[in-house]
Amino acid sequence: MQTIKPFLWFNDNAEEAVQFYVSVFRNAKAGAVTRWGEGGPGKPGSVLTASFEVGGVEFVVMNGGPHHAFTDAISFVVPCESQAEIDEMWEKLSAGGTEVQCGWLRDQFGVSWQVVPANLGELLQGKDADGGKRAMQAMMQMVKLDIETLKRAGGLA
């Protein structure tokens, strides 16, 4: 049983965000939707909260108004098994958003993601201490991560 659920506060586009995330991840599905009724601060019938699931993790979203914005202090890591998967997830999640550095991006809603190789820790250790240093330096120059470049820099290729 999942004991902690990420909860994301959107201004007024939570339903659009759910549809986007469900379209991005292969193992995702939309969940329950709660709508504002009469007497609440939201427009009656508009989305109050909604949920979606990605890889067995349930997320809850809310249309709470413009009071809070997303920051890079919280991000979601997407571990990828291949460069093709990194490329695909990067293209989908960064569409309409902002590419940052070192595998980080902000999607069109401002949510921060890290699209990384599943074995990033191993790649950054390199063959030895010098290889690890070179791999880290190589990563610091990247926006979208490139597995082969990290392998070569770390002496693993």
Backbone hydrogen bonds, N-H to C=O, Kabsch-Sander energy under -0.5 kcal/mol:
donor,donor_aa,acceptor,acceptor_aa,energy
8,L,60,V,-2.8
10,F,8,L,-0.6
10,F,62,M,-3.3
17,A,13,N,-2.2
18,V,14,A,-2.5
19,Q,15,E,-2.1
20,F,16,E,-2.2
21,Y,17,A,-2.9
22,V,18,V,-2.5
23,S,19,Q,-1.4
24,V,20,F,-1.6
25,F,21,Y,-2.1
28,A,25,F,-0.9
29,K,53,E,-1.9
31,G,51,S,-3.2
34,T,49,T,-3.2
36,W,46,S,-3.2
40,G,37,G,-1.1
45,G,36,W,-3.2
46,S,43,K,-2.6
48,L,34,T,-3.2
49,T,34,T,-1.5
50,A,61,V,-2.0
51,S,32,A,-1.6
52,F,59,F,-2.0
53,E,29,K,-2.8
54,V,57,V,-2.4
55,G,27,N,-2.4
57,V,54,V,-2.1
58,E,56,G,-0.6
59,F,52,F,-3.4
60,V,6,P,-2.6
61,V,50,A,-3.0
62,M,8,L,-2.0
63,N,48,L,-2.2
64,G,10,F,-2.9
64,G,62,M,-1.0
65,G,10,F,-0.9
65,G,11,N,-1.7
68,H,65,G,-0.7
74,I,71,T,-1.1
76,F,112,S,-1.9
78,V,114,Q,-3.6
80,C,116,V,-3.0
86,I,82,S,-2.1
87,D,83,Q,-3.0
88,E,84,A,-2.3
89,M,85,E,-2.8
90,W,86,I,-2.8
91,E,87,D,-2.4
92,K,88,E,-2.3
93,L,89,M,-2.8
94,S,90,W,-2.3
95,A,91,E,-0.8
97,G,94,S,-3.0
98,T,106,R,-2.9
100,V,104,W,-2.3
102,C,142,M,-2.6
103,G,143,V,-3.2
104,W,101,Q,-1.8
105,L,113,W,-2.2
106,R,98,T,-2.9
107,D,111,V,-2.6
108,Q,95,A,-0.5
110,G,107,D,-2.1
112,S,74,I,-0.6
113,W,105,L,-2.9
114,Q,76,F,-2.7
115,V,103,G,-2.9
115,V,113,W,-0.5
116,V,78,V,-1.8
116,V,114,Q,-0.8
118,A,80,C,-3.2
120,L,117,P,-1.6
123,L,119,N,-2.3
124,L,120,L,-2.5
125,Q,121,G,-0.9
125,Q,122,E,-0.6
126,G,122,E,-1.1
127,K,154,G,-3.3
132,G,125,Q,-0.7
132,G,128,D,-2.7
133,K,129,A,-2.1
134,R,130,D,-2.4
135,A,131,G,-2.6
136,M,132,G,-2.4
137,Q,133,K,-2.4
138,A,134,R,-2.5
139,M,135,A,-2.5
140,M,136,M,-2.2
141,Q,137,Q,-0.7
141,Q,138,A,-1.0
142,M,139,M,-1.6
143,V,144,K,-0.6
145,L,115,V,-0.5
147,I,145,L,-0.5
150,L,146,D,-2.0
151,K,147,I,-2.5
152,R,148,E,-2.7
153,A,149,T,-2.5
154,G,150,L,-2.0
155,G,151,K,-0.6
155,G,152,R,-1.2
156,L,151,K,-3.1
157,A,151,K,-0.8
